[in-house]
Amino acid sequence: MSDDRQWPGHIHPLLAARFSPYKFDPSGRVDDRTLGLLLEAARWAPSAGNSQPWGFLAARPGEPDHERVLRHLAPSSARWAADAGLLVVAVTRRTVDDSEVMYSEFADYDLGQAVAHLTIQAQALGLSAHQFRAFNLEALTEELRPNPGWAIVSMIAVGKAADEPPVVRQRRSVAELRADPWAARA
């Protein structure tokens, strides 16, 4: 692991400044324009064969869907995600309709691209995003009932961070990223 201070001056400032807050300012609302920009950024993500196998349920505090989503968060994520200005359920299309025919073997990867675009757009708008999977997947799926072929993968809390990024953030080194997948097993 290496300290991230080694490279941030050489990558785009939006990437270098990005962090996942564990505390959101409950007064940091996400208005319609901002929500539209976040989803527009996700819309322009690359995907295998331009299949765009992603979808989102966006819910803000005070909206009916917010409570439907909030009640399925694990206690560990509910402590901080409940105060975010927006909760986004990220969904991918894995199969064609209700058949067993795979839609795209890259569907989850492509959804990740769309979420990354949304995350960086949030950063560009002065917001923070925290991607997470600490929720009851089975219960949330039952609650939201996505169409056949669609599967909930993760969630994103978006809003105004109420905590500061850590002074030192640990990341695997570039050398480790390149070597670890090919390193000899002991």
Summary of the structure (lengths in Angstrom):
residues: 186
radius of gyration: 17.6
end to end distance: 19.6
largest distance: 53.5
contacts: 531
relative contact order: 0.23
helix: 40%
strand: 21%
